[in-house]
């Protein structure tokens, strides 16, 4: 780095110029807030990080998610990087292994548990009002979930129906459908996320309707 060069954004270097710097210099620019710096590191190491993640979690979609988390982490923790203790490449690799092992452990825990039941789905995890779910009977909960299942694609719908209404585990679903456990697991948790969003939207609509009714009665 040239003496006196100001790394504060804008640092005066474009993406192509950053790409000619060493990893350690790019990390310095990242710490200084240069948005292109993480893109340079991502281009250099995303394949390596995804490969490491895949060897550990054995699922391509999960590996890509891990890679995304690694580079998000990099933006947050770049200031902790000390070039005297190792290279930027090794910093990224260590982060990739740590994130991948955490993801594998979480996936193992989820697979060993019986998949979330209807009541778990209706209790949103993000602090949203879960009162509607608590007031629903089992029949009403099932009816709501069946209604929302119609908004999923056929593969996701089949998996959730087998889990919710036939009591199968994800391994059972894989065996019964002739699909790999990785594929079933990926579709299951993606469809759960979508189902939660649909239920949250449904509740938001109910709150708006109830508020409008109260306003009209006031």
Backbone as CSV, one residue per row, in Angstrom:
resi,resn,N_x,N_y,N_z,CA_x,CA_y,CA_z,C_x,C_y,C_z
1,UNK,0.849,-1.195,0.000,0.000,0.000,0.000,0.880,1.238,0.000
2,UNK,0.531,2.220,-0.818,1.293,3.438,-0.886,1.108,4.215,0.406
3,UNK,2.213,4.822,0.891,2.148,5.568,2.141,1.162,6.723,2.005
4,UNK,0.320,6.877,2.993,-0.628,7.963,3.008,-1.866,7.724,2.184
5,UNK,-1.949,6.552,1.518,-3.135,6.274,0.709,-4.354,6.129,1.606
6,UNK,-5.426,6.830,1.257,-6.633,6.830,2.085,-7.522,5.671,1.700
7,UNK,-7.765,4.724,2.644,-8.576,3.555,2.362,-10.064,3.801,2.596
8,UNK,-10.403,4.965,3.101,-11.807,5.223,3.374,-12.593,5.261,2.068
9,UNK,-13.829,4.799,2.107,-14.681,4.776,0.925,-15.034,6.205,0.505
10,UNK,-14.879,6.598,-0.797,-14.278,5.744,-1.825,-12.754,5.740,-1.720
11,UNK,-12.153,4.601,-1.951,-10.704,4.483,-1.786,-9.953,4.866,-3.050
12,UNK,-10.684,5.089,-4.112,-10.027,5.492,-5.351,-9.685,4.326,-6.256
13,UNK,-9.953,3.091,-5.806,-9.678,1.921,-6.626,-10.992,1.278,-7.064
14,UNK,-11.057,0.891,-8.328,-12.248,0.199,-8.795,-12.070,-1.306,-8.611
15,UNK,-13.087,-2.078,-9.034,-13.057,-3.529,-8.829,-11.843,-4.166,-9.501
16,UNK,-11.566,-3.758,-10.741,-10.444,-4.335,-11.468,-9.123,-4.043,-10.766
17,UNK,-8.980,-2.831,-10.230,-7.742,-2.479,-9.535,-7.620,-3.235,-8.219
18,UNK,-8.737,-3.386,-7.519,-8.713,-4.179,-6.292,-8.312,-5.618,-6.589
19,UNK,-8.754,-6.111,-7.748,-8.466,-7.491,-8.125,-6.988,-7.774,-8.327
20,UNK,-6.186,-6.744,-8.455,-4.743,-6.917,-8.648,-3.985,-6.919,-7.322
21,UNK,-4.697,-6.640,-6.228,-4.052,-6.589,-4.917,-3.995,-7.969,-4.273
22,UNK,-3.141,-8.110,-3.284,-3.073,-9.356,-2.513,-4.328,-9.510,-1.680
23,UNK,-4.569,-10.739,-1.235,-5.734,-10.988,-0.376,-5.709,-10.093,0.858
24,UNK,-4.521,-9.950,1.427,-4.405,-9.187,2.661,-4.732,-7.706,2.437
25,UNK,-4.312,-7.177,1.288,-4.642,-5.792,0.973,-6.139,-5.633,0.711
26,UNK,-6.727,-6.620,0.054,-8.169,-6.567,-0.195,-8.913,-6.603,1.139
27,UNK,-8.436,-7.399,2.081,-9.050,-7.433,3.412,-8.979,-6.059,4.078
28,UNK,-7.849,-5.361,3.891,-7.713,-4.026,4.468,-8.749,-3.070,3.882
29,UNK,-8.980,-3.183,2.588,-9.994,-2.354,1.945,-11.395,-2.739,2.432
30,UNK,-11.609,-4.025,2.700,-12.899,-4.474,3.219,-13.155,-3.863,4.590
31,UNK,-12.130,-3.881,5.433,-12.246,-3.279,6.764,-12.580,-1.797,6.647
32,UNK,-12.003,-1.148,5.628,-12.219,0.287,5.448,-13.581,0.601,4.853
33,UNK,-14.326,-0.430,4.481,-15.679,-0.210,4.000,-15.854,-0.189,2.506
34,UNK,-14.863,-0.680,1.772,-14.989,-0.706,0.315,-15.869,-1.893,-0.082
35,UNK,-17.043,-1.613,-0.647,-18.001,-2.666,-0.962,-17.513,-3.675,-1.987
36,UNK,-16.634,-3.250,-2.904,-16.159,-4.171,-3.938,-15.168,-5.196,-3.394
37,UNK,-14.609,-4.943,-2.216,-13.566,-5.828,-1.692,-14.103,-7.232,-1.444
38,UNK,-15.307,-7.342,-0.856,-15.853,-8.671,-0.595,-16.183,-9.378,-1.904
39,UNK,-16.546,-8.628,-2.944,-16.829,-9.235,-4.243,-15.560,-9.838,-4.840
40,UNK,-14.441,-9.170,-4.634,-13.159,-9.687,-5.125,-12.826,-11.005,-4.415
41,UNK,-12.979,-11.013,-3.092,-12.685,-12.234,-2.332,-13.667,-13.344,-2.668
42,UNK,-14.922,-12.992,-2.880,-15.926,-13.993,-3.262,-15.549,-14.636,-4.597
43,UNK,-15.171,-13.820,-5.574,-14.787,-14.364,-6.874,-13.574,-15.284,-6.760
44,UNK,-12.687,-14.965,-5.864,-11.466,-15.767,-5.708,-11.733,-17.096,-4.986
45,UNK,-12.661,-17.085,-4.025,-12.748,-18.229,-3.132,-14.118,-18.884,-3.005
46,UNK,-15.121,-18.416,-3.726,-16.453,-19.004,-3.540,-16.467,-20.481,-3.951
47,UNK,-15.746,-20.846,-5.005,-15.706,-22.264,-5.401,-15.063,-23.114,-4.323
48,UNK,-13.964,-22.624,-3.761,-13.276,-23.368,-2.706,-14.170,-23.522,-1.487
49,UNK,-14.820,-22.451,-1.087,-15.687,-22.492,0.089,-16.862,-23.437,-0.142
50,UNK,-17.481,-23.361,-1.307,-18.608,-24.247,-1.610,-18.160,-25.701,-1.636
51,UNK,-16.971,-25.941,-2.163,-16.433,-27.307,-2.209,-16.199,-27.852,-0.796
52,UNK,-15.623,-27.035,0.065,-15.411,-27.444,1.451,-16.744,-27.762,2.121
53,UNK,-17.709,-26.876,1.921,-19.021,-27.068,2.537,-19.681,-28.344,2.035
54,UNK,-19.588,-28.606,0.740,-20.237,-29.803,0.179,-19.625,-31.084,0.742
55,UNK,-18.318,-31.095,0.931,-17.665,-32.282,1.483,-18.155,-32.575,2.900
56,UNK,-18.628,-31.550,3.590,-19.058,-31.717,4.971,-20.559,-31.945,5.084
57,UNK,-21.377,-31.138,4.376,-22.829,-31.255,4.523,-23.462,-32.152,3.473
58,UNK,-22.732,-32.436,2.367,-23.190,-33.361,1.322,-24.526,-32.949,0.698
59,UNK,-24.729,-31.655,0.543,-25.946,-31.155,-0.083,-25.580,-29.858,-0.792
60,UNK,-25.848,-29.808,-2.111,-25.396,-28.664,-2.897,-26.068,-27.364,-2.462
61,UNK,-27.376,-27.393,-2.249,-28.087,-26.180,-1.853,-27.627,-25.693,-0.481
62,UNK,-27.458,-26.639,0.445,-26.975,-26.258,1.771,-25.557,-25.702,1.675
63,UNK,-24.737,-26.271,0.782,-23.364,-25.803,0.604,-23.340,-24.369,0.089
64,UNK,-24.237,-24.070,-0.831,-24.316,-22.709,-1.364,-24.764,-21.737,-0.286
65,UNK,-25.685,-22.177,0.575,-26.125,-21.339,1.693,-24.967,-21.071,2.647
66,UNK,-24.178,-22.117,2.916,-23.023,-21.962,3.795,-22.043,-20.956,3.201
67,UNK,-21.790,-21.064,1.899,-20.865,-20.144,1.239,-21.326,-18.702,1.389
68,UNK,-22.617,-18.493,1.232,-23.158,-17.143,1.397,-22.915,-16.646,2.817
69,UNK,-23.135,-17.520,3.801,-22.931,-17.148,5.195,-21.460,-16.806,5.460
70,UNK,-20.553,-17.550,4.828,-19.119,-17.323,5.039,-18.739,-15.908,4.622
71,UNK,-19.223,-15.470,3.461,-18.829,-14.148,2.982,-19.581,-13.031,3.696
72,UNK,-20.763,-13.325,4.199,-21.441,-12.354,5.068,-20.650,-12.214,6.370
73,UNK,-20.196,-13.344,6.902,-19.354,-13.329,8.103,-18.088,-12.523,7.860
74,UNK,-17.535,-12.682,6.676,-16.286,-12.010,6.337,-16.440,-10.496,6.449
75,UNK,-17.555,-9.980,5.989,-17.812,-8.537,6.089,-17.876,-8.097,7.543
76,UNK,-18.442,-8.944,8.385,-18.643,-8.592,9.789,-17.378,-8.753,10.624
77,UNK,-16.522,-9.707,10.268,-15.377,-10.036,11.118,-14.034,-9.635,10.523
78,UNK,-14.050,-8.960,9.383,-12.793,-8.625,8.703,-11.847,-7.838,9.609
79,UNK,-12.394,-6.991,10.471,-11.549,-6.173,11.348,-10.752,-7.025,12.328
80,UNK,-11.189,-8.259,12.563,-10.488,-9.143,13.494,-9.318,-9.867,12.821
81,UNK,-9.263,-9.779,11.502,-8.205,-10.473,10.772,-6.844,-9.845,11.070
82,UNK,-5.885,-10.713,11.404,-4.521,-10.266,11.695,-3.564,-10.995,10.745
83,UNK,-3.006,-10.300,9.752,-2.121,-10.960,8.784,-0.868,-11.547,9.418
84,UNK,-0.543,-11.112,10.628,0.629,-11.667,11.303,0.376,-13.095,11.801
85,UNK,-0.912,-13.471,11.871,-1.263,-14.790,12.394,-1.664,-15.778,11.298
86,UNK,-1.659,-15.350,10.059,-2.031,-16.252,8.975,-2.538,-15.482,7.771
87,UNK,-2.713,-16.183,6.678,-3.155,-15.538,5.448,-4.670,-15.333,5.448
88,UNK,-5.120,-14.452,4.574,-6.561,-14.225,4.427,-7.237,-15.490,3.903
89,UNK,-6.535,-16.224,3.039,-7.098,-17.466,2.504,-7.386,-18.452,3.633
90,UNK,-6.454,-18.602,4.557,-6.670,-19.530,5.662,-7.784,-19.030,6.586
91,UNK,-7.912,-17.724,6.732,-9.003,-17.146,7.524,-10.348,-17.548,6.922
92,UNK,-10.435,-17.440,5.599,-11.671,-17.798,4.897,-11.931,-19.300,5.001
93,UNK,-10.893,-20.103,4.844,-11.048,-21.556,4.921,-11.507,-21.983,6.311
94,UNK,-10.930,-21.399,7.343,-11.342,-21.735,8.712,-12.807,-21.367,8.946
95,UNK,-13.200,-20.218,8.423,-14.600,-19.811,8.549,-15.506,-20.792,7.819
96,UNK,-15.058,-21.254,6.642,-15.846,-22.211,5.867,-16.022,-23.520,6.621
97,UNK,-14.963,-24.018,7.229,-15.065,-25.264,7.999,-15.968,-25.085,9.217
98,UNK,-15.815,-23.972,9.905,-16.626,-23.740,11.097,-18.102,-23.657,10.743
99,UNK,-18.429,-22.889,9.715,-19.816,-22.755,9.284,-20.379,-24.084,8.787
100,UNK,-19.573,-24.831,8.060,-20.031,-26.106,7.503,-20.309,-27.126,8.589
101,UNK,-19.440,-27.202,9.574,-19.634,-28.145,10.674,-20.868,-27.778,11.491
102,UNK,-21.085,-26.476,11.676,-22.287,-26.036,12.387,-23.535,-26.411,11.610
103,UNK,-23.495,-26.202,10.280,-24.656,-26.540,9.453,-24.906,-28.050,9.476
104,UNK,-23.866,-28.864,9.390,-24.045,-30.325,9.421,-24.643,-30.761,10.746
105,UNK,-24.175,-30.166,11.837,-24.707,-30.523,13.155,-26.183,-30.156,13.255
106,UNK,-26.535,-28.987,12.754,-27.940,-28.568,12.793,-28.819,-29.453,11.926
107,UNK,-28.315,-29.839,10.764,-29.079,-30.728,9.884,-29.278,-32.092,10.530
108,UNK,-28.246,-32.576,11.203,-28.337,-33.879,11.869,-29.387,-33.833,12.974
109,UNK,-29.391,-32.753,13.736,-30.381,-32.602,14.805,-31.783,-32.564,14.228
110,UNK,-31.962,-31.829,13.123,-33.288,-31.719,12.513,-33.751,-33.059,11.949
111,UNK,-32.819,-33.811,11.361,-33.195,-35.095,10.775,-33.534,-36.124,11.840
112,UNK,-32.887,-36.023,12.991,-33.136,-37.003,14.049,-34.440,-36.716,14.774
113,UNK,-34.858,-35.458,14.734,-36.157,-35.117,15.317,-37.261,-35.508,14.359
114,UNK,-38.435,-35.795,14.932,-39.589,-35.960,14.057,-39.874,-34.606,13.442
115,UNK,-40.116,-34.529,12.146,-40.337,-33.236,11.501,-41.424,-32.430,12.191
116,UNK,-41.306,-31.116,12.082,-42.226,-30.210,12.767,-43.672,-30.551,12.470
117,UNK,-44.491,-30.554,13.519,-45.910,-30.809,13.342,-46.652,-29.552,12.949
118,UNK,-47.949,-29.706,12.728,-48.761,-28.577,12.309,-48.706,-27.456,13.340
119,UNK,-48.791,-27.811,14.623,-48.792,-26.786,15.653,-47.484,-26.012,15.646
120,UNK,-46.350,-26.693,15.366,-45.062,-26.001,15.308,-45.037,-25.001,14.170
121,UNK,-45.642,-25.384,13.036,-45.648,-24.490,11.879,-46.496,-23.262,12.172
122,UNK,-47.606,-23.444,12.879,-48.510,-22.330,13.142,-47.967,-21.373,14.192
123,UNK,-46.971,-21.808,14.973,-46.340,-20.919,15.934,-45.098,-20.326,15.297
124,UNK,-45.230,-19.118,14.788,-44.152,-18.495,14.037,-42.984,-18.168,14.966
125,UNK,-41.745,-18.336,14.500,-40.581,-18.183,15.360,-40.053,-16.768,15.467
126,UNK,-40.582,-15.828,14.703,-39.974,-14.510,14.621,-40.670,-13.468,15.475
127,UNK,-41.406,-13.916,16.468,-42.054,-12.966,17.340,-43.423,-12.529,16.860
128,UNK,-43.874,-13.083,15.725,-45.185,-12.711,15.218,-46.264,-13.223,16.156
129,UNK,-47.408,-12.587,16.106,-48.526,-12.989,16.966,-48.947,-14.407,16.641
130,UNK,-48.859,-15.296,17.627,-49.234,-16.695,17.406,-50.590,-17.004,18.005
131,UNK,-51.338,-15.963,18.394,-52.622,-16.185,19.046,-53.599,-16.927,18.173
132,UNK,-53.561,-16.664,16.851,-54.484,-17.357,15.953,-54.244,-18.852,16.011
133,UNK,-52.938,-19.225,15.958,-52.621,-20.642,15.990,-53.066,-21.294,17.283
134,UNK,-52.936,-20.574,18.406,-53.313,-21.143,19.687,-54.824,-21.318,19.797
135,UNK,-55.601,-20.496,19.074,-57.053,-20.591,19.168,-57.630,-21.639,18.230
136,UNK,-56.820,-22.125,17.270,-57.336,-23.085,16.307,-57.382,-24.481,16.907
137,UNK,-58.436,-25.203,16.586,-58.497,-26.612,16.963,-57.601,-27.397,16.015
138,UNK,-57.327,-28.664,16.338,-56.503,-29.489,15.462,-57.119,-29.575,14.072
139,UNK,-58.450,-29.764,14.031,-59.138,-29.841,12.730,-58.959,-28.542,11.946
140,UNK,-59.122,-27.395,12.637,-58.981,-26.111,11.956,-57.543,-25.894,11.492
141,UNK,-56.573,-26.332,12.305,-55.175,-26.211,11.919,-54.898,-27.022,10.655
142,UNK,-55.400,-28.259,10.641,-55.207,-29.118,9.478,-55.867,-28.515,8.239
143,UNK,-57.052,-27.946,8.433,-57.760,-27.358,7.300,-56.980,-26.166,6.724
144,UNK,-56.423,-25.336,7.624,-55.641,-24.187,7.177,-54.392,-24.632,6.426
145,UNK,-53.701,-25.631,6.978,-52.486,-26.118,6.329,-52.811,-26.747,4.979
146,UNK,-53.904,-27.535,4.908,-54.297,-28.133,3.624,-54.589,-27.039,2.592
147,UNK,-55.227,-25.981,3.030,-55.533,-24.884,2.119,-54.251,-24.238,1.593
148,UNK,-53.283,-24.033,2.479,-52.040,-23.392,2.078,-51.146,-24.324,1.268
149,UNK,-51.280,-25.641,1.501,-50.477,-26.595,0.733,-50.756,-26.457,-0.759
150,UNK,-51.969,-26.046,-1.096,-52.315,-25.884,-2.501,-51.502,-24.826,-3.198
151,UNK,-50.802,-23.994,-2.431,-49.992,-22.935,-3.020,-48.531,-23.346,-3.194
152,UNK,-48.202,-24.584,-2.807,-46.855,-25.110,-3.005,-46.790,-25.904,-4.300
153,UNK,-45.586,-26.168,-4.789,-45.486,-27.013,-5.974,-45.758,-28.461,-5.582
154,UNK,-45.980,-29.305,-6.559,-46.449,-30.675,-6.294,-45.465,-31.471,-5.448
155,UNK,-44.157,-31.332,-5.727,-43.168,-32.106,-4.972,-43.168,-31.698,-3.505
156,UNK,-43.215,-30.386,-3.239,-43.242,-29.908,-1.857,-44.520,-30.350,-1.162
157,UNK,-45.632,-30.278,-1.883,-46.927,-30.631,-1.293,-46.968,-32.097,-0.886
158,UNK,-46.467,-32.972,-1.748,-46.471,-34.405,-1.447,-45.659,-34.686,-0.189
159,UNK,-44.492,-34.074,-0.083,-43.632,-34.310,1.073,-44.312,-33.864,2.360
160,UNK,-44.889,-32.662,2.358,-45.532,-32.166,3.572,-46.764,-32.977,3.941
161,UNK,-47.514,-33.429,2.951,-48.687,-34.249,3.238,-48.278,-35.576,3.880
162,UNK,-47.199,-36.171,3.368,-46.725,-37.426,3.946,-46.253,-37.236,5.386
163,UNK,-45.646,-36.080,5.649,-45.152,-35.798,7.000,-46.295,-35.431,7.935
164,UNK,-47.122,-34.446,7.526,-48.155,-33.929,8.418,-49.306,-34.900,8.645
165,UNK,-49.754,-35.533,7.568,-51.011,-36.284,7.651,-50.834,-37.799,7.651
166,UNK,-49.600,-38.255,7.377,-49.364,-39.703,7.401,-48.287,-40.092,8.413
167,UNK,-47.681,-39.085,9.051,-46.742,-39.362,10.137,-45.407,-39.914,9.712
168,UNK,-44.999,-39.730,8.455,-43.722,-40.252,7.996,-42.579,-39.316,8.396
169,UNK,-41.418,-39.911,8.646,-40.208,-39.115,8.834,-39.626,-38.791,7.467
170,UNK,-38.625,-37.919,7.436,-38.016,-37.571,6.154,-37.361,-38.789,5.502
171,UNK,-36.783,-39.663,6.305,-36.195,-40.886,5.745,-37.279,-41.786,5.153
172,UNK,-38.420,-41.856,5.833,-39.533,-42.642,5.303,-40.007,-42.071,3.963
173,UNK,-40.100,-40.734,3.899,-40.537,-40.089,2.663,-39.573,-40.408,1.526
174,UNK,-38.276,-40.342,1.810,-37.274,-40.643,0.790,-37.428,-42.078,0.295
175,UNK,-37.635,-42.995,1.221,-37.774,-44.406,0.848,-39.050,-44.644,0.046
176,UNK,-40.133,-43.974,0.413,-41.421,-44.189,-0.250,-41.514,-43.516,-1.615
177,UNK,-40.754,-42.452,-1.801,-40.833,-41.716,-3.068,-39.668,-42.013,-3.998
178,UNK,-38.705,-42.810,-3.520,-37.552,-43.124,-4.349,-36.654,-41.929,-4.586
179,UNK,-36.675,-40.967,-3.638,-35.871,-39.754,-3.739,-34.780,-39.799,-2.685
180,UNK,-33.676,-39.115,-2.946,-32.604,-39.103,-1.955,-33.031,-38.312,-0.730
181,UNK,-32.467,-38.665,0.413,-32.770,-37.963,1.648,-32.380,-36.494,1.532
182,UNK,-31.251,-36.207,0.858,-30.806,-34.823,0.691,-31.854,-34.003,-0.039
183,UNK,-32.406,-34.580,-1.117,-33.410,-33.869,-1.899,-34.683,-33.655,-1.099
184,UNK,-35.125,-34.685,-0.379,-36.329,-34.570,0.442,-36.130,-33.524,1.532
185,UNK,-34.992,-33.570,2.184,-34.703,-32.626,3.260,-34.698,-31.188,2.740
186,UNK,-34.049,-30.990,1.588,-33.993,-29.648,1.007,-35.396,-29.135,0.690
187,UNK,-36.203,-29.949,0.018,-37.550,-29.527,-0.343,-38.428,-29.320,0.887
188,UNK,-38.238,-30.178,1.879,-39.054,-30.070,3.089,-38.807,-28.738,3.796
189,UNK,-37.554,-28.418,4.065,-37.290,-27.205,4.830,-37.545,-25.947,4.014
190,UNK,-37.359,-25.999,2.697,-37.708,-24.845,1.866,-39.231,-24.647,1.860
191,UNK,-39.964,-25.753,1.800,-41.430,-25.630,1.788,-41.952,-25.177,3.155
192,UNK,-41.278,-25.580,4.234,-41.656,-25.116,5.568,-41.505,-23.596,5.645
193,UNK,-40.390,-23.092,5.112,-40.172,-21.646,5.125,-41.271,-20.929,4.354
194,UNK,-41.635,-21.484,3.194,-42.688,-20.864,2.395,-44.025,-20.942,3.112
195,UNK,-44.294,-22.079,3.743,-45.555,-22.251,4.462,-45.651,-21.258,5.623
196,UNK,-44.560,-21.064,6.327,-44.554,-20.077,7.406,-44.862,-18.678,6.872
197,UNK,-44.254,-18.335,5.736,-44.511,-17.012,5.156,-45.981,-16.857,4.776
198,UNK,-46.550,-17.910,4.188,-47.959,-17.852,3.793,-48.866,-17.682,5.007
199,UNK,-48.540,-18.411,6.091,-49.351,-18.307,7.302,-49.204,-16.917,7.911
200,UNK,-47.986,-16.392,7.897,-47.779,-15.055,8.432,-48.563,-14.020,7.627
201,UNK,-48.580,-14.173,6.294,-49.355,-13.266,5.456,-50.848,-13.392,5.750
202,UNK,-51.275,-14.657,5.994,-52.685,-14.908,6.311,-53.066,-14.194,7.610
203,UNK,-52.209,-14.280,8.601,-52.488,-13.647,9.886,-52.455,-12.134,9.772
204,UNK,-51.502,-11.628,8.973,-51.425,-10.176,8.789,-52.716,-9.665,8.164
205,UNK,-53.250,-10.425,7.202,-54.505,-10.041,6.573,-55.656,-10.049,7.562
206,UNK,-55.653,-11.064,8.456,-56.706,-11.135,9.476,-56.620,-9.959,10.440
207,UNK,-55.389,-9.557,10.811,-55.241,-8.431,11.728,-55.748,-7.138,11.100
208,UNK,-55.446,-6.968,9.784,-55.923,-5.774,9.087,-57.450,-5.762,9.050
209,UNK,-58.047,-6.918,8.735,-59.513,-7.019,8.674,-60.136,-6.723,10.025
210,UNK,-59.545,-7.301,11.086,-60.084,-7.073,12.431,-59.968,-5.608,12.829
211,UNK,-58.853,-4.978,12.466,-58.670,-3.570,12.803,-59.675,-2.696,12.061
212,UNK,-59.900,-3.026,10.782,-60.868,-2.251,10.000,-62.271,-2.431,10.562
213,UNK,-62.577,-3.628,11.031,-63.899,-3.887,11.624,-64.086,-3.077,12.907
214,UNK,-63.032,-3.063,13.748,-63.114,-2.305,14.994,-63.245,-0.803,14.715
215,UNK,-62.517,-0.330,13.686,-62.593,1.086,13.341,-63.995,1.452,12.853
216,UNK,-64.594,0.502,12.101,-65.932,0.770,11.570,-66.976,0.789,12.667
217,UNK,-66.721,-0.030,13.712,-67.685,-0.109,14.812,-67.516,1.030,15.795
218,UNK,-66.345,1.658,15.764,-66.071,2.727,16.727,-66.929,3.976,16.472
